[in-house]
Amino acid sequence: MKTQDLKWKGGVTRTVIGDGNTIREHVTIHSATGDGEATTVGSHNHLLAYCHLAHNVTLGSHIIMSNVAPWPGT
């Protein structure tokens, strides 16, 4: 599937999701944008409703992610 990133030049990208994750309604997880790259989600996370994981992100394990939460340090 073609990515939404306008810089995408084609190629094979991946989305890797670990074990034991809870992914609630309306969560979006975007695949990577470069050939051979991956968007990665660890294991045992809780991604609550309406969360968004952007292109090429690496999310660790044992994380609770909530919608409209500020990024640390902002």
Secondary structure, 3 states (H helix, E strand, C coil): CCCCCCCCCCCCCEEEECCCCEECCCCEECCCCCCCCEEEECCCCEECCCCEECCCCEECCCCEECCCCCCCCC
